[in-house]
Amino acid sequence: MPTITPAHLHELLASTDRDAALVVVGGHAAVVPSTPAGRGEADDALVITTRDAVIAELDTGANDEQLERLAQRLDTALDSLGG
């Protein structure tokens, strides 16, 4: 079962916080806000990507197929780190 899924990317893109990030903490992925107070225990998390980085990667918008491929690439990169 992948750690990072297209649902995480949908949630990240839906965030109104331009600096929101997709992080992994304790083996689980989560979308967290940019403000330190909003991150709580995620302060020690591994940042996988940010909302702006995903938007830049997809450039012209995101369809489900693009989000699936990006989620797979991010999950593979995480696995290569031993995550």
N, C-alpha and C positions, 0 to 999 in steps of 0.2 A: 504494500500500500504506500503510495507516495506521500511525502511530507508536505509538499507544495502542490496545490491543485489549482485548476482554473477558477474555482470558487474564491480562493484567496485573492487572485488577481482581479476578479470582478469586485470584490469588497474593497480592495486597494483603490481601484479606479473610481469607485463610487464615493470615496472619501472626499469631503469638502476641504480637508487639510492638504494643501499642496505638498507639504513635507512629510506626509504620513509614510510609514515604512512597513514592509513585510519583513518580519523577523522570525527567527527560530529560537525558542528558549525551552529547555527541558525536552527537546525532541518534538516539539509541537510548533507549527507555524501560526502566526497571528499578525493582524494588522494593528499597528499602534500609532497614536498621534505623535506629532513632532515635539510637543511640549514635554519637558522632562517630568512634570507632575503627572501627566497623562500616561506615561510609560510604566510607572510603578516598577514591578519586578523585571520588566523587560530591559532595564538598564544594562543588564549583563548579557543580553541576547545578541545573537549573530544577525546583523542586518543583511538581508538577502537582496533587497532592492527597494527603491522608493517609488512613489506615485509618479513623480516627474520622469524618472528613468524608464518606467514602463511606457508612459506616453511617448517619450522620445524613441524608444525601441519600436513601437508599433506605428509611429509617425502619422499615418492617415486615419487612424481609428482601429478599433479592435473588433474582430468577429470571433466567434467561438473557436474556430479552427486555429486562429493566430494565438489566442489565449492558451489553448491546449498545448501547442508547440512550445510556447514560452514557458509555461509551467513545467513541461517535461525537461527543458534545458536547465531551468533553475534547480529542479529536483536532482537532476544528474550531477550538476556542479556541487550541490550540497552533499550528495552521496560520495563524491570524490574527496571531499574534505573529512569524510568519516562521520557526517551528520546524520 
